[in-house]
Amino acid sequence: MRNKSDMDTLSDIFFDIYKKAQISGQIYQVEDFKSKNILFFNGEYSYIHIFQGSNFNVQCDELKMNEELNDGEVLVIPSRVKHSIEIIDNKKSDFSVITCIFQLQGAYGSMIAEGLPKYILVPINPIGKVAEWVPMTVAAIKLELGNPTLGSQVMISSIIDLLLVWSIRFWLSKATEMHKSWILALSNPSLSRAIFLMHTKPAQNWTVEVLAKETHQSKSKFSKNFNELVGTSPINYLKNWRMKLAVKYLTESNNTVSQVAELVGYSSQAAFTRAFVQTFGCSPKKFLEHSINK
């Protein structure tokens, strides 16, 4: 069980990255299953499904998911994957699935997506009670959909944002160390310090030795802890973050390749280009040309 201090540290760093991700959501559909028994989703978006009034089966081959969802439960699928929802009991009345979609784009959105599990299921509790925030979320969504007025889309986007944060908080409260993630690693004070430094000062010449010293650990202990909780080495994590920022700087600014290399911590354009090719399979210039011609 994580203590309050650990959770506060996790919350501060996570929120800083989350708000920069500029996540936006909207209602995709409200399906009452009167004309069909099954829905198919092609994986264009990240999804939040809210299940109302009946039992449903959700399947996704890519995630090896075959879950039965009940009235009041919520399913968040951050990854863009094909999946289906089939109603199990269509003899009940007044049942539906509210589907919201959201975008996880850019350097910060991509980091959020990588830190989350394949899916988050917010179930009813053992005595059949739904999470307290689900009914008021559904009520707010239905109110905006039923009486659209000035600012309704902004309200719905904010409600979906809250729904996503509540779901992530639920996952964080229940997650075990079996799941490797930079988000969960934030609850470790030493690792959260290292992750904070890499995210806020990507241009600095970070090495495992320097990061270990910053976190008051030996080099071997720091590397071991980082690998065990995050699922990759500190240097690979740093490279991944730098490459995400590099794409942001290349596509959203007028910086030259040489300037971007310096911004993300590479002492030479050649070293930066090698790392970029290893990550994306093409040079920064080719990547930029392709993004412009899209």
matplotlib code that plots the C-alpha trace (Angstrom):
import matplotlib.pyplot as plt

x = [0.0, 1.4, 1.5, 0.1, 3.5, 4.2, 0.8, 1.3, 4.6, 3.1, 0.2, 2.3, 4.6, 1.8, -0.4, 2.3, 2.7, -1.1, -2.0, 0.7, -0.9, -3.9, -6.2, -9.6, -12.6, -16.1, -19.1, -18.8, -22.2, -25.0, -26.2, -29.4, -29.1, -32.6, -31.5, -28.4, -26.9, -23.2, -21.0, -17.7, -15.0, -12.2, -9.5, -9.4, -9.4, -8.9, -12.2, -14.2, -17.3, -19.9, -22.3, -25.8, -28.8, -27.6, -24.7, -22.3, -19.4, -16.3, -13.8, -10.5, -8.1, -5.1, -5.4, -6.5, -9.5, -12.8, -14.6, -18.2, -19.2, -22.2, -24.5, -22.5, -19.1, -16.6, -14.0, -11.1, -9.1, -6.1, -4.6, -6.2, -7.4, -10.3, -12.8, -16.5, -19.3, -22.1, -25.2, -25.7, -29.2, -31.4, -34.6, -34.0, -35.3, -33.5, -30.0, -27.2, -23.5, -22.2, -19.0, -16.6, -13.5, -10.3, -7.0, -3.5, -1.3, 2.1, 5.1, 3.1, 0.0, 2.3, 4.0, 0.6, -0.5, 2.7, 2.4, -1.2, -2.2, -3.7, -7.1, -8.7, -11.8, -13.7, -16.0, -18.9, -17.8, -18.5, -22.0, -23.0, -22.4, -20.9, -18.1, -19.7, -18.5, -20.1, -23.8, -23.1, -20.8, -23.6, -26.2, -24.0, -23.4, -27.1, -28.0, -25.6, -26.7, -30.4, -30.2, -27.3, -26.6, -23.7, -20.6, -22.0, -19.0, -16.6, -18.6, -18.7, -14.9, -14.3, -16.6, -14.7, -11.4, -12.7, -13.9, -10.4, -8.7, -11.0, -10.4, -6.7, -6.9, -8.9, -6.2, -3.4, -5.1, -5.4, -2.3, 0.4, 4.1, 3.4, 2.6, 5.7, 5.1, 6.7, 3.4, 3.5, 7.2, 6.5, 5.4, 9.0, 10.6, 14.0, 12.7, 10.2, 13.2, 15.0, 12.0, 11.3, 14.9, 14.8, 11.5, 12.2, 15.9, 16.1, 19.1, 21.3, 24.0, 22.3, 24.1, 23.1, 25.9, 24.7, 21.0, 22.0, 23.9, 20.9, 18.7, 21.2, 21.6, 24.4, 24.6, 23.7, 20.8, 19.3, 19.5, 18.0, 15.1, 14.4, 14.3, 12.1, 9.5, 9.6, 10.3, 13.3, 16.7, 17.1, 19.1, 16.5, 13.7, 15.6, 16.2, 12.5, 11.5, 14.1, 12.9, 9.3, 10.4, 12.5, 9.4, 7.5, 10.3, 10.8, 7.1, 5.9, 8.7, 11.2, 14.2, 16.8, 17.9, 21.0, 19.0, 16.6, 19.6, 20.9, 17.5, 17.1, 20.6, 22.8, 26.2, 26.3, 23.8, 25.3, 24.7, 21.2, 20.5, 21.7, 19.4, 16.5, 17.0, 17.2, 13.8, 11.8, 13.6, 14.4, 16.4, 14.9, 14.9, 13.0, 10.6, 9.9, 9.3, 6.9, 4.9, 4.7, 3.4, 0.7]
y = [0.0, 3.4, 6.1, 9.6, 11.2, 8.7, 9.3, 13.1, 12.8, 10.6, 13.0, 16.1, 14.7, 12.8, 15.9, 18.0, 15.6, 15.0, 18.6, 19.1, 16.2, 18.4, 15.4, 16.1, 13.9, 13.7, 11.5, 8.9, 7.3, 6.2, 2.8, 1.3, -2.0, -1.8, -2.5, -4.7, -7.0, -6.3, -3.2, -3.2, -0.5, -0.2, 1.2, 4.7, 6.2, 5.6, 4.7, 4.9, 2.7, 3.2, 0.2, 0.8, -1.4, -4.9, -7.3, -7.1, -9.0, -7.2, -8.9, -7.8, -10.3, -7.9, -7.4, -11.0, -9.5, -11.3, -9.5, -9.5, -6.0, -5.2, -2.3, 0.7, -0.5, 1.5, 0.3, 2.5, 1.3, 3.8, 1.9, 2.1, -1.4, -3.1, -4.6, -5.5, -5.2, -7.6, -7.4, -10.6, -10.0, -8.0, -8.8, -6.0, -2.6, 0.8, -0.5, 1.2, 1.7, 5.3, 5.4, 8.4, 8.8, 10.7, 11.5, 10.8, 12.6, 14.3, 13.7, 14.0, 12.1, 9.3, 9.1, 8.9, 6.1, 4.1, 4.4, 3.1, -0.6, -2.1, -1.4, -0.3, -1.9, -0.1, -2.7, -2.7, -3.6, -7.1, -5.9, -4.6, -0.9, 1.2, 3.7, 6.8, 9.0, 6.9, 7.9, 11.6, 11.4, 9.6, 12.1, 15.1, 13.5, 12.8, 16.3, 17.9, 15.5, 16.0, 19.8, 21.0, 24.6, 27.1, 25.4, 21.9, 20.4, 22.1, 20.6, 17.1, 17.3, 18.3, 15.5, 12.9, 14.3, 13.8, 10.3, 9.4, 10.8, 9.0, 5.8, 6.2, 7.0, 3.8, 1.8, 3.4, 2.5, -1.2, -1.7, -4.1, -4.1, -6.9, -4.1, -2.2, 1.5, 4.8, 6.1, 3.4, 4.0, 7.6, 6.2, 5.3, 8.5, 7.8, 6.8, 9.7, 12.0, 10.5, 10.6, 14.2, 15.2, 13.4, 14.9, 18.5, 18.6, 16.4, 18.3, 17.6, 15.0, 12.3, 9.0, 6.2, 7.2, 10.8, 9.8, 7.3, 10.0, 12.4, 9.8, 8.8, 5.2, 3.1, 2.8, -0.9, -0.5, 2.4, 0.5, -2.6, -0.7, 1.3, -1.8, -3.7, -0.9, 0.8, -2.2, -0.7, 0.8, 4.4, 5.2, 3.6, 5.5, 8.7, 8.0, 7.3, 10.5, 12.5, 11.1, 12.0, 15.5, 15.6, 14.8, 17.6, 20.2, 19.1, 19.3, 22.2, 24.7, 26.2, 24.6, 23.0, 19.4, 20.6, 22.8, 20.0, 17.7, 20.2, 20.7, 16.9, 16.4, 15.2, 16.8, 16.3, 16.1, 12.8, 11.2, 12.5, 11.3, 7.8, 7.6, 9.0, 6.4, 3.6, 4.8, 5.8, 4.0, 7.2, 10.4, 13.5, 15.3, 12.5, 12.3, 16.0, 15.8, 13.0, 14.8, 17.9, 16.0, 14.1]
z = [0.0, -0.9, 1.7, 1.3, 0.7, -2.1, -3.7, -3.5, -5.3, -8.0, -8.4, -8.9, -11.6, -13.3, -13.4, -14.9, -17.8, -18.1, -18.4, -21.2, -23.1, -23.9, -23.9, -25.6, -25.6, -27.1, -27.2, -29.9, -29.6, -27.2, -28.3, -27.1, -29.0, -30.4, -33.9, -33.2, -30.6, -31.2, -31.9, -33.6, -33.1, -35.6, -33.3, -34.7, -31.2, -27.5, -25.9, -22.7, -22.5, -19.8, -19.4, -18.4, -17.5, -18.6, -19.0, -22.0, -23.4, -24.6, -26.8, -28.2, -29.9, -29.8, -26.0, -25.4, -23.7, -23.1, -20.3, -19.0, -18.0, -15.8, -15.2, -13.9, -14.9, -16.9, -19.4, -20.6, -23.6, -24.1, -27.0, -30.4, -31.0, -32.7, -30.3, -30.0, -27.5, -27.5, -25.2, -23.2, -21.8, -24.2, -22.3, -19.8, -20.5, -20.7, -21.3, -23.3, -23.8, -23.7, -25.7, -25.4, -27.4, -26.6, -28.2, -26.8, -29.2, -29.2, -26.9, -23.6, -24.8, -26.1, -22.7, -20.9, -23.3, -22.7, -18.9, -18.8, -18.9, -22.0, -20.5, -17.2, -15.9, -13.1, -11.7, -9.4, -5.8, -4.2, -3.0, -6.4, -5.8, -8.6, -8.2, -6.7, -9.6, -12.4, -11.8, -11.7, -14.8, -16.7, -15.5, -16.6, -20.0, -20.6, -19.5, -22.0, -24.8, -24.1, -23.8, -25.9, -25.5, -25.6, -24.3, -24.3, -26.3, -23.8, -20.9, -22.4, -23.1, -19.5, -18.2, -20.3, -19.0, -15.4, -16.3, -17.6, -14.5, -12.1, -14.0, -13.8, -10.1, -9.6, -11.5, -9.5, -6.2, -7.2, -9.4, -8.3, -9.0, -11.6, -14.0, -15.1, -15.8, -15.4, -13.9, -11.2, -10.7, -9.6, -6.3, -5.6, -4.3, -5.8, -9.2, -9.3, -8.8, -11.7, -14.0, -13.0, -13.9, -17.3, -18.2, -17.1, -18.2, -21.3, -22.7, -19.7, -20.1, -18.0, -17.3, -15.1, -12.7, -12.5, -12.1, -9.3, -7.5, -7.8, -6.2, -3.5, -4.7, -6.0, -9.8, -9.7, -7.2, -9.2, -12.5, -11.0, -9.3, -12.5, -14.7, -12.3, -11.9, -15.3, -17.4, -19.3, -18.5, -17.5, -20.7, -22.9, -21.1, -21.6, -25.3, -25.8, -24.1, -26.1, -29.4, -28.6, -27.8, -31.0, -33.1, -31.3, -31.9, -35.5, -36.5, -34.2, -34.6, -37.0, -35.3, -37.5, -37.0, -35.3, -32.9, -32.1, -31.4, -28.9, -27.3, -26.6, -25.3, -28.2, -28.5, -32.3, -35.1, -36.2, -32.9, -32.8, -36.4, -35.5, -32.5, -34.5, -37.3, -34.7, -33.3, -36.4, -39.3, -41.2, -40.7, -39.1, -42.4, -44.1, -41.1, -41.4, -45.2, -44.7, -42.0, -44.1, -47.1, -45.2]

ax = plt.figure().add_subplot(projection="3d")
ax.plot(x, y, z, "-o")
ax.set_aspect("equal")
plt.show()
